[in-house]
Amino acid sequence: MNSKFRSVFISRTRLGKQCLEKLISLNHKPEAIISLKDEYKTVLSDFEPFDDLAEKYNISLYKIDDIRFWKKVFGINSKKSLLRSKDNIKLIKSCNPEICWLFGWGEIITQDLLNIPKLGWIGTHPTLLPKYRGGAPLVWPIIKGHKKSGATLIWLNQGLDEGDILAQKEFSIGINDTAVDMYNKMTKCYLDIL
């Protein structure tokens, strides 16, 4: 992997943290990490803080809010910013990235954000696209009785999980697999893809 390009890594999940560790082991250190504030661990089952990696590798860490979960966390209505807020767009622009990595975020990336990095946005989707675009994709292969699923790495565009596919890796679904099993298999696929 070319470690010379500038990037921003955006994630709030265990998957993202493991993938960031993999990128760093491949000699690619992003300019910045953007994640959620620690309070969100109470409402996100796979929330993972990035403080330790940021400190260990001297990477700037920015923690932002997520309006979709704000009321659940703090019990009040508020106009907290999404990733696509003016302040966060300015923050990402200030890092001058060539690539933005988006691992487990769950927000549609607007054209204002898509225009920032010179090469584009690389994102994840926990199925073998084009199957199960949209929300809760990890569990649909179990519900539908599929024997396989997988992980997809895509170039993001304005569509919902419609970008060009960079890579896919398939895994088998066992008869007793749970969503946790699927998550672990999907994570291994992403580490192999990277």
C-alpha positions in Angstrom: 0.0 0.0 0.0 1.2 3.5 -0.9 1.8 5.2 2.5 2.4 8.6 0.8 -1.2 9.7 0.2 -3.0 11.8 2.8 -6.2 10.5 4.3 -8.8 11.0 7.0 -10.2 7.9 8.8 -13.9 8.1 9.9 -15.4 5.4 12.1 -17.2 4.7 15.4 -17.0 0.9 15.5 -14.8 -2.1 16.5 -14.6 -2.9 12.8 -13.2 0.5 12.0 -10.7 0.3 14.8 -9.4 -3.1 13.7 -9.2 -1.9 10.1 -7.3 1.3 11.1 -4.8 -0.9 13.0 -4.4 -2.9 9.8 -3.8 0.2 7.7 -1.2 1.4 10.2 0.5 -2.0 10.1 0.7 -1.5 6.3 2.5 1.8 6.8 -0.5 4.1 6.1 -1.2 6.5 8.9 -4.1 9.0 8.3 -3.8 12.7 9.0 -6.8 12.5 11.3 -9.4 10.2 12.9 -13.0 11.4 13.2 -15.2 9.5 15.6 -18.1 10.0 18.0 -18.0 11.4 21.5 -17.6 8.7 24.2 -21.2 9.2 25.5 -22.5 7.3 22.4 -21.2 4.0 23.8 -24.5 3.8 25.7 -26.5 3.5 22.5 -24.2 1.8 19.9 -23.5 -1.8 20.5 -20.2 -1.8 18.5 -19.0 1.6 19.6 -15.2 1.7 19.9 -13.1 4.6 21.2 -10.0 5.6 19.1 -8.1 7.5 21.8 -5.4 4.8 22.3 -4.6 4.6 18.6 -4.6 8.3 18.2 -2.2 8.7 21.1 0.1 5.8 20.2 0.6 6.9 16.6 0.3 10.7 17.1 -2.8 11.1 15.0 -5.2 14.0 15.5 -8.5 12.7 16.9 -11.8 14.7 16.6 -15.0 13.5 18.4 -18.2 14.7 17.0 -21.9 14.3 17.7 -24.5 12.2 15.8 -27.9 13.8 15.7 -29.6 10.4 15.2 -28.6 9.3 18.6 -28.3 12.6 20.5 -31.7 12.5 22.2 -31.2 8.8 23.2 -27.8 9.7 24.8 -28.6 13.1 26.4 -32.4 13.0 26.6 -33.0 16.4 25.0 -33.6 17.8 21.6 -30.7 19.5 20.0 -29.3 20.5 16.7 -26.0 18.8 17.0 -23.9 18.3 13.8 -23.8 15.3 11.5 -20.6 14.6 9.7 -22.0 16.7 6.8 -22.3 19.9 8.9 -20.4 23.0 7.8 -18.0 22.7 10.8 -17.2 19.1 10.0 -16.8 19.8 6.3 -14.3 22.5 7.2 -12.5 20.2 9.5 -12.1 17.5 6.8 -11.0 20.1 4.2 -8.3 21.3 6.6 -6.7 17.9 6.6 -6.3 18.1 2.8 -7.1 14.4 2.2 -6.6 12.5 -1.0 -8.8 9.7 0.4 -11.4 9.6 3.1 -12.0 6.2 4.7 -15.5 5.6 6.1 -15.8 2.4 8.1 -19.1 1.8 9.9 -20.6 5.2 10.1 -24.1 5.0 8.7 -24.5 8.4 7.1 -25.1 9.2 3.5 -22.2 11.3 2.2 -23.3 14.5 0.6 -21.7 16.0 -2.6 -20.0 18.7 -0.4 -18.2 15.9 1.4 -17.6 13.8 -1.7 -15.8 16.8 -3.4 -13.2 17.1 -0.6 -10.7 14.3 -1.2 -8.8 14.3 -4.5 -9.2 10.5 -5.1 -12.5 9.9 -3.3 -14.2 8.1 -0.4 -13.7 4.5 0.3 -16.5 2.9 2.3 -17.8 -0.4 3.6 -21.0 -2.4 3.2 -21.4 -5.7 5.2 -22.9 -7.7 2.3 -22.0 -8.7 -1.2 -23.4 -5.7 -3.0 -25.6 -5.2 -4.8 -27.6 -7.4 -2.4 -29.1 -5.7 0.7 -28.3 -2.1 0.1 -29.5 0.2 3.0 -30.1 -0.4 6.7 -29.5 -3.5 8.8 -27.7 -5.4 6.0 -25.7 -7.7 8.2 -28.7 -9.7 9.4 -30.7 -10.0 6.2 -28.7 -12.9 4.8 -29.5 -14.9 8.0 -33.2 -13.9 7.9 -33.4 -14.9 4.3 -31.6 -18.3 4.9 -28.6 -17.6 2.7 -25.6 -19.9 3.0 -23.1 -17.1 2.2 -22.6 -13.4 2.6 -19.6 -11.2 2.5 -18.0 -7.8 2.8 -17.7 -5.1 0.1 -15.3 -2.2 -0.1 -16.7 0.6 -2.4 -16.0 4.0 -3.8 -18.8 6.1 -2.3 -21.1 8.2 -4.4 -24.3 10.1 -3.6 -26.4 6.9 -4.0 -27.2 4.5 -1.2 -24.5 1.9 -1.4 -24.2 2.3 -5.1 -20.6 3.2 -5.7 -18.2 1.2 -7.8 -17.0 -2.0 -6.1 -13.3 -2.0 -5.2 -13.2 -5.5 -3.6 -15.5 -8.1 -2.1 -14.8 -11.2 0.0 -17.3 -13.9 0.7 -17.8 -16.0 3.8 -20.0 -18.9 4.7 -23.0 -18.6 7.0 -23.3 -21.5 9.5 -26.7 -22.9 10.5 -26.4 -21.4 14.0 -24.6 -18.2 13.2 -25.8 -15.1 15.0 -25.4 -11.4 14.1 -22.3 -11.4 16.3 -20.8 -14.3 14.3 -21.6 -12.4 11.1 -19.9 -9.3 12.4 -16.8 -11.2 13.3 -16.7 -12.9 9.9 -17.3 -9.6 8.1 -14.5 -8.0 10.1 -12.0 -10.7 9.1 -13.0 -10.2 5.5 -12.2 -6.5 5.6 -8.9 -7.2 7.2 -8.1 -9.7 4.4 -9.2 -7.2 1.8 -7.0 -4.4 3.1 
